[in-house]
Amino acid sequence: MKLRVVALSFGLLAAAGCATTATDPRDPLEGYNRVMFAVNDTVDQALFKPVARAYRAVAPAPLRGMVRNFFANLEDPFIGVNSLLQGKPLDALTDWGRFAFNTVFGVLGINDVASEMGLEKHNEDFGQTFGRWGAGDGPYLVLPVLGSSTLRDTGGLVLDLAADPVSRHRPVDESNAANAVRFVSRRADLLDASRLLDEASLDRYVFLRDAYLQRRRSLVYDGRPPRERRPVE
């Protein structure tokens, strides 16, 4: 399903053509992106946010933490693969060690014993790996449902989804149910942040775009990005 979302996004980009009202060189498809942002926001307000609020109201905090830990644990093996591809073998060993300890001693990952042991949780994906290999961001994109991305990160997302154990699980109905729980869990974790965004931002689209691009740049360079070169006027 998620791969179809990515394909749909590229289809919409083709339909949008070259028409744009972009003022930021990082966002040449701003016209399309703003429309998709508005669509995503409408769906979020009508469906995703109410479901996330109900989940947080019904599920106690310890249970929500277990759900969060379970899905985070499934990510660690592939985080380790990306750490290794980025030339960080010690981080990769930490990622795989986290998965082993949390799966065995944390009861399939619902308890994060690895963090208590001092094994740091990392955040790596194929988009970051491509960035470390020298691939530029490409144009900023807003994907249907999935939200902020770039051309490079969308290419990485295809590989992330292909390797995702939840999406690869069979039967499909169990995979879809697990994906729905994971999505609702993540959306519930962002409720407070989205409330602050609604209160503080004059142009939510620009704020989210700039925050996404800045965060991804920081992640690619492990919090130490080189100074950006500004074009000479």
C-alpha positions in Angstrom: 0.0 0.0 0.0 2.8 2.4 0.9 4.6 1.7 -2.3 1.4 2.6 -4.2 1.3 5.9 -2.2 4.8 6.7 -3.5 3.8 5.8 -7.1 0.6 8.0 -6.8 2.7 10.9 -5.7 4.9 10.7 -8.8 1.7 10.4 -10.9 0.4 13.6 -9.4 3.7 15.3 -10.0 3.4 14.4 -13.7 -0.1 15.6 -13.8 0.9 18.9 -12.2 3.4 19.6 -15.0 5.7 22.5 -14.6 3.2 25.0 -13.2 4.4 26.3 -9.9 4.4 29.4 -7.7 7.7 28.5 -6.1 9.9 31.2 -4.5 12.3 28.8 -2.7 14.8 27.1 -5.1 14.6 23.9 -2.9 10.9 23.7 -3.6 10.4 24.1 -7.4 7.1 22.1 -7.1 5.6 24.4 -4.5 2.3 24.7 -6.3 1.7 20.9 -6.3 3.2 20.6 -2.8 0.8 23.1 -1.3 -2.2 21.4 -2.8 -1.1 18.0 -1.5 -0.3 19.5 1.9 -3.8 20.9 2.1 -5.3 17.5 1.1 -3.2 15.7 3.7 -4.1 18.2 6.4 -7.8 17.8 5.6 -7.6 14.0 5.9 -5.5 14.4 9.1 -8.0 16.7 10.7 -11.0 14.6 9.8 -9.6 11.1 10.4 -6.1 10.6 11.7 -6.0 13.2 14.5 -9.4 12.1 16.0 -8.3 8.4 15.9 -4.9 9.3 17.5 -6.7 11.3 20.2 -9.0 8.3 20.9 -6.0 6.0 21.1 -4.2 8.2 23.6 -7.4 8.5 25.6 -8.1 4.8 25.7 -4.6 3.3 25.9 -2.7 4.0 29.1 0.8 5.4 28.8 2.6 2.2 29.6 0.8 0.3 26.9 1.5 3.0 24.4 5.1 2.8 25.3 5.2 -0.9 24.7 3.6 -0.5 21.3 6.1 2.2 20.5 9.0 0.0 21.6 7.8 -3.0 19.7 7.8 -1.3 16.4 11.0 0.6 17.1 12.7 -2.7 17.8 11.8 -4.0 14.4 13.5 -1.1 12.8 16.9 -1.7 14.5 18.3 -4.4 12.1 17.8 -2.2 9.1 19.1 0.8 10.9 22.2 -1.3 11.4 22.4 -2.1 7.7 22.3 1.6 6.9 24.9 2.4 9.6 27.2 -0.1 8.0 26.6 1.3 4.5 27.4 4.7 5.9 30.8 3.5 7.2 29.8 3.3 10.8 30.5 -0.4 11.8 30.4 0.3 15.6 27.0 1.9 15.3 25.8 -1.1 13.2 27.0 -3.5 16.0 25.1 -1.4 18.5 21.9 -1.4 16.4 22.1 -5.2 16.0 22.9 -5.6 19.7 19.9 -3.5 20.6 17.7 -5.8 18.5 19.1 -8.9 20.1 18.8 -7.8 23.7 15.4 -6.2 23.3 14.0 -9.2 21.5 15.3 -11.7 24.0 15.3 -9.9 27.3 12.8 -7.2 26.4 10.0 -9.6 25.5 10.0 -9.1 21.7 11.0 -5.5 22.1 8.1 -4.2 24.2 10.7 -3.2 26.9 13.7 -1.2 25.8 16.3 -2.9 28.0 19.0 -2.0 25.5 18.7 1.7 26.3 19.0 0.9 30.0 22.2 -1.0 29.2 23.6 2.1 27.5 23.1 1.0 23.9 22.1 4.2 22.0 19.2 4.2 19.7 20.1 5.5 16.2 18.1 6.9 13.4 19.2 5.8 10.0 17.4 5.1 6.7 18.3 4.7 3.0 17.6 8.3 2.3 20.3 9.3 4.8 22.6 6.6 3.3 22.1 8.1 -0.2 22.9 11.5 1.4 26.1 10.2 3.0 27.1 8.8 -0.4 26.8 12.3 -1.9 23.3 12.4 -3.4 21.7 15.8 -3.2 18.2 16.3 -1.7 16.6 17.0 -5.0 13.3 19.0 -5.0 11.2 19.0 -1.9 8.1 16.8 -2.2 4.9 16.3 -0.2 3.7 12.7 -0.6 0.1 11.7 -0.2 -0.6 10.7 3.5 3.2 10.3 4.2 3.9 14.0 4.1 7.3 15.8 3.8 10.0 14.2 1.7 12.5 15.0 -1.1 13.3 13.3 -4.3 16.3 11.6 -2.7 14.4 10.6 0.4 11.5 9.2 -1.7 13.9 6.9 -3.5 15.2 5.8 -0.1 11.7 5.3 1.1 11.0 2.8 -1.6 13.9 0.7 -0.2 12.8 1.3 3.4 9.3 0.0 2.6 10.6 -3.0 0.6 12.7 -4.0 3.6 10.1 -3.2 6.3 9.2 -6.4 8.2 5.8 -5.2 9.1 4.8 -4.5 5.5 6.4 -7.8 4.3 4.5 -9.9 6.9 1.9 -12.3 5.7 -1.1 -12.7 5.7 -1.8 -9.2 4.3 -4.6 -8.5 6.7 -2.3 -8.9 9.7 0.3 -6.7 8.0 -2.3 -4.0 7.3 -3.6 -4.2 10.9 0.0 -3.8 12.3 0.7 -0.9 9.9 -2.5 0.8 11.1 -1.5 0.4 14.8 2.0 1.7 14.1 0.6 4.7 12.2 -1.8 5.6 14.9 0.9 5.2 17.6 3.2 7.6 15.7 0.4 10.1 15.1 -0.5 10.1 18.8 3.1 10.8 19.7 2.9 14.0 17.5 -0.3 15.4 18.9 1.4 17.9 21.2 3.8 19.0 18.5 1.0 19.5 16.0 -0.9 21.6 18.6 2.1 23.8 19.2 2.6 24.2 15.4 -1.0 25.3 14.9 -0.6 27.9 17.6 2.8 29.2 16.6 3.1 29.1 12.9 1.8 31.7 10.4 2.5 29.6 7.4 2.4 25.9 8.5 3.5 24.7 5.0 6.7 26.8 5.0 7.4 26.0 8.7 7.1 22.2 8.1 9.1 22.3 4.9 12.0 24.2 6.4 12.0 22.1 9.6 12.0 18.9 7.6 14.9 19.9 5.3 16.9 21.2 8.2 16.3 18.0 10.2 17.2 15.7 7.4 20.4 17.6 6.7 21.3 17.3 10.3 20.6 13.5 10.3 22.6 12.9 7.2 25.7 14.5 8.8 25.0 13.1 12.3 24.3 16.6 13.7 27.4 18.2 12.2 26.3 19.5 8.8 28.8 21.5 6.8 28.1 25.1 6.2 25.8 25.6 3.2 27.2 27.6 0.4 24.9 30.4 -0.7 24.8 31.5 -4.3 26.7 34.6 -5.1 24.3 37.4 -6.3 
